Amino acid sequence: MKTWQEYIMNKSNQLFEKANQYIPAGVNSPIRAFQSVGCSPIFIKKAQGSIIEDVDNNQYIDYICSFGPLILGHSNPAVLEGINDVLSRGTSYGGPTEVEIDMAQIIVEAYSCIDKVRMVNSGTEATMSTIRVARGFTNRTKILKFEGCYHGHSDALLVKAGSGAITYGVPTSLGVPDDIVKDTIVCKYNDVNELIKIFEQYQNEIACVIVEPIGANMGVVPATKEFLTAIRTLTTSQNTILIFDEVITGFRTSFGGSYFGVEPDMICFGKIIGGGMPVGAYGGKKNLMDIVAPLGGVYQAGTLSGNSLAMHMGKNQLLYLKNNPKIYCDLDEKARYLQEGIYKNLRELNLKYTVNRESSLVCLFFTEQQVNNFEDANTSKIDIFNKYFKFLLEQGILIGPSQFEAMFLSTEHTKEQLDKTIEAIGVALEKAHQ
């Protein structure tokens, strides 16, 4: 068995050194750098099903799944069907295509709260656009988000709050002027009392509330029924637009539907609706969507929005999920099996850590307390996670290189692979505590 040091002293390491000459930090997205876990990244060569292979021919059982979209695994034939025909007809036209209508129809029919949907190219574009629509519709400027919920890297959403404070945010990135985030309010996730106080303090001033119904950027932290119900009640009472950010969770936890019967005014999508291609979308009721240009005065555009390749693969994947609803039950069972296996390891090692799960998303938190918000998640022992990550890597198990990432399961993960993963987790946990 190779150690993690041996994994990185190879072609991946050479490529990383070269990449650093031309790309900031050698990567095109920060999480890929493996910087937080103290090692160099592996460079991927190919993937099939639930197995990913790096440039040195090391194979891993993959629980990143491109951070969510590969619910049917890598290179699934059903998703790729017809893609060569699409490629042969061209890759970009600068004009509309029929498949864009097909995709929009699938999404509208899946969600009762959506009458119309606009395609974009990323989750960041989707969240940014919904906020602009909400501000334009309400003629208000203030927005409310929750600590630990990541909604892309647009300026107004790159905000961090003080611990439990009801206050305007301060930027968490250089290059974001204070004036840009002065109207962004941050509340603690799953804290109904703080939420009520904010709506009392800024009565009829908040344009929108944006929230992940399953917090998937601080590990896995589901919203409670009480919390989501309170958000819906308060936003309705003050004519505030409620936006669900389902860039990660949309169509992964269910095909449409709602959380505890709570329906938002607008939803942001990404990940799964492109079948692995870059894509995003946002939708809502007709009165909201009809103020988007060119019908209305809220401007948003994109040359590659609704790109035929992304739409074709996304359509394939969504139709497969729609026609095979048992997939969600099967994934839930697999994730529960994994969660129970992790807990069994913890009991055997006399460790009292927390394993959160929602549908096919799983996260082991290295903390003994329940994790209901970002403050709880931050009690995790990051140094232990970093060791744990490396010991999993050397056993051929690939998870997100951060305590605050979920493990994503796909239809291609077998029971044998789950058993191997549970065994490897037991070994990694034991080694990480020596």
N, C-alpha and C positions, 0 to 999 in steps of 0.2 A: 504494500500500500504506500502510495506517495504521500509525503507530507505536503501541507499547503505551500511551504517554501519551495518545494520541488516543482509544484504546479506553475509557479510564476517565474521560475528561472528557466524559461523556455521561449518558444516563438512568440507567445502572447506578450511576454515581457519585452522582447525585441520590438514588437509592433507598438507597444505602449511607449517606448522610448522614442520611436519615430513619430508617433502621433503627437507627442508633446512638442515637437518642432513646428507643427502646423495647425494644431487645434488647441484651444485653451484647455489646459489640464489633460489634454490627450483624448477628451471625450466630448460628445455633442449633447450630453445631458448629465448633470452633476452626479446622479445616483450611479451611473455606470462606472465611475472612477474607482469604486471600492475604497475610496479614501477613508470613509468612516470606520471601516473594519481593518484598516492598517495594512492593506496589501494591494498589489496591482490587479487590474481587471483581467479576466479571461476574455480572449477575442473569439467570437463565434464563427464557425465555418458553415454549419448546417444544422437542421433539426428535423425530426420526424416524430409524429405522435407526441409522446411525453418525454422524449429523449432529445437532449441538445448536445452538440459535439463542438469542441473548440478546435483551434487551428493546430493543436498538438495531438489530435485524435483522442483526447480524453472525453468520455461520455458521462453525462449527468442526468439524473431524473430531475426534470425541470419543474420547479414550483414558482417560477417568475411568470411564465406564460405571457411574456411581453407586458407584464404588469396588468394582466386581466383579459385582453381581447381574445386570447386563444382558448376559448371555452371548449372548442372541439379539437384542441391539440394543434401541433405544428403541421403544416402542409396537408391539411385534411382534403381529400379528393372532392368532397361535397362542396367545400368552399372554393376550391380552385377550378371547379367545372366551368368550362367555357372561357376561361381567362385568356387562352391563346387566341381565340377568335376575336375577343375584345382588343387585344394588343395589335392584331393584324389590321384592325380598322383605324388605328390611331390612338394616341394617348391623351390628347387634349385638344379641344376645339374652340374654346372661347364662346361656345353657344350651348343651349340646352339640349339634353338628350332624354329619351323616353325612360331610361332606367332611373333617372332622378325622381320621376313621378312615382314609379313603382316603389322606390325606397320610402318616399314620403308617405305614400298610402299605407304601407306596412306599419310605420310608426304611429300614424294617426289612428289607425284601426286598433292598435294595441293599447292605446292610452285614452281613456274617456275624457281626460282633462286637456287633450290636445286636438285642436281643429286644423291647425296648419303648422308646418315645420320648415325651417330654413337650414340648408346644409352649409357647413363651414369646413375648415381644414384641421381643426384641433379643438381640444377641450377648452383651452385658454380662450380661443376665439368665441366659443359658445357662451362661456360664463361672462366674458366681457360684453358680449352683445346683449344678453338678457338684462344686465344691469343698465345698459344704455336705454333699452326699451322701457324698463321700469321707471327710470328717471323721466323719460320723455312722456310716458303715459300719466304719471302722477304729478309732474311738474315739481318734484321734490329732489333734493340732492343727497340726503343722508342714506347710507346703506348699513345694514347690520350683518355681520358674519360671526363665526364662532371659532374660538381658539382651537387650533389643531386641525381645522378643516382647510385644506388647500384647494384653491379654485383656479389654479393656473398662475402665470407670472405677469398678468397685467398689473399696472402700477397700483390701482386703488385697492387691490386685494392682497398685496404683499405687506401685510400688517400683523403685528404681534401686540398682544395686550399685556398689561401687568397682571400679576396673579390675582384672579378673582375681582379685578377692578372694573368698575363701570366707567370707562373713559374713552376718549378718542384714541385711536391707535397711533403708533409711531412706525415708520418704515422699517422693514427687516431686510432691506437691500439698499446698497449704495445706488445713487442715481434716481431714487424716488423722492421727489420734493415733498416736504412736509405739507404743502398746500394740497397736494394730490390726495393725501389720505386724511385730511382734516375732517372730512365728512364720513369716514369709515368708523363705525362703532364695533367694538368686539365684545362678545359675551362668552361666558364659560359654557361649554357644550353640556347638555343634559341638566342645566341649572335653571329650573322654572322660576324660582324666586328672583334671580338676577334678571332674567328675561322680562318679568313683569315690571321690575323697577325701571328698566331701560324704556319700556313703552310708556310708562308714566312720566318719565323725565323728558322724553322727546315725542310727546303726544302729537299725532298727525303731522310729524315731520319726516318720518322714515319712508323712503321710496320703496325699498324692498328688503326682504330677509333672504339670504342665500345660505343654504345648509346642505351638507351631505346627510341623507337619511341613515346611511351607514358610514360612519367616519372611517375611511379607508386610507387615510394619509397620516394616521397616528397609530398605525397597527390596524386592528379591527375593533371599532367601538360603535356598536349600534345605538341609535337614538331610542330612548324609551317612548312608550305610548303617551305617557303624561307630557313629555317634552314636546313631541310633534303636535299633539293635540293643542297644547298651549300656544305654540307658534301659530297654528292655523286660526285659533280663536282670536288671538291678539291682532294678527294681520288683517283678518276680515273686519274686525271692529273699527280699524283705523284706515281702511282702504289702502293697505300696504300690500305690495305684490310679493307672494311667496314663491321662491325659486328653489327647486330641488336640483342639486348638482349630482347627477347620476352618470357622470363621465366614466366612472369605474364600474358602478353597480347596475346601470341600465342594461336590461336584458341578460345580465349575469345571474341575478338572484331570482328572477321570474320573467315571464314574457308579458310585460305590461303590469297591470295591477297597481296596488297602492300599499302604503305602510300604515297598518292599524286603521285602514279606512280613511286616512288623511290624504287629500289630493291637493297638490300645489296649483299655482296659476301658470307656472312655466317650468319646463324641465330642460336640463342640459344633457346632451349625450356625447359620447366619444367611444374610444376603444372598440367594443364589440361590433358596433354598426358598420365598421369598415373591414371586418374579417381579418384584421392585422394590417390594413393599409391606413395611412394618415387620414383622419376624418373627425368631424365633430358635427353637432347639430343642436338646434334649440327650437322648442315649440311651445305653443300655448293656445289659449282661446282666441277666436277670430278677432275680437275687439283689440287685443294686444298685438297680435301679429300683423294686423292690417295697418299699423302705424309705421311699419318697416318700409324703407325705400324699395321700389319707387312708388308704392301706394301712399306712404305717409312720410313724415319728416324725420324719422330716425334713420340715419344713414349707416349702412353696413354692406360691404361688398367683398368679393374675393374671386380672382380670375380662375382659380382651380377648385372653387367650391362645387361640390357635386361631381367631382372627377369620375369619369366613367369606370376606371379600374376599381376605385374604392367603392363606388356604388354597386358594381357587379358582385364583388366579393362580399360586401355587406349584405346585399339582397340574398345571396346564396346562404349565408350563415343564418340570417334571421328567419328565412323560410324553413330551413332545416330545424331550427329550434321550435318554431311554431308548429310544425308537423310532427314533432317528436317531443311532446311535453313531458314524457317520463324522464327525460334527461335531467330535469331539475330535481326530481326525487332521487335519482341515482347519484347525482353529485352531492346532494345533501347527506345521503347515507355514507358516501366515501369520506366526506369532510368530518362527519360525526365519528366515524371509525378512526380517522387520524387523530382527532381531538382526544378520544378516549385512550388511544395508544400512548399519546404524549403524557396524559395524566397518570397512566399506569407506570411509565418510566419515572415520573416525578415522585410517586408514592414509594417506589422501590429504592429511590435515592434519598428519600426523606427530604425532598425539596417541596416548598409550598408556593410555587409560582402559579400564575394565572394563564389560562388558555381561553381566549375569546374566539368565538366562531359565529358567523352569520352566513347561512347557506354554504357556498363553496369557498368562502374566505376564512382562513384560520390564522391566528397569531398567538405565539407563545411570548408572554411578557415576563421578563425576569424581575418580577416584583411579587410580593406576597399579598398585596392588597388588590381588591377588585378594581378594574380599570373602566371607568365610566366617562372620562374626559382626558384632555391633554395633560393636565396637571398630574393625574394618576399615572398616565403612561410615562411621564418623565421621572417617575420613581424607579423605573427599570434600571437594572445594573448593566449599563452599556458595556463595561469592560468584560463582563461575563458573556454577553451576547457576541462580542467580537471574537472571543475564543471559540465559542460554540459554532459560529459561522464557518470558521476555518476548519474545524474538526469535521463538520458536515461536508465541506468541499472536498476534503481528502478522501471521503468515503463515497464520492460520486453523487452527492445531493446538493442541488443548487437552489438556494432561496434568495430573496432580496437582501442586498448587503446593508441592511439597516434594521434596527429594532422596530422602526415605525413603518415597515412594509408588511403587507399580508402575504401569506402563502396562498397561491391560486391553484385550484384543482381543475382538471379537464376531464372530458369523457375518456381520454386515452390513458389515464392513470389506472393501472390494474391493482388488484388486491395484493399480488405478489410484490409490486413496487411499493405499495403502501406499507406492507410488512417490513420490507427492506428499509424503508424510510424510518419507520418507528424504531427499528433496531439500531439504525445509525444515530438517531436522535438520542437514544439511551446512552450510547457510547460517547457522543459529543458532550452530553450533559455531565457525564462522569468525569471526562477529561478536563472540561472547562472549570471544574471545581477542585481539581487537584493542586 
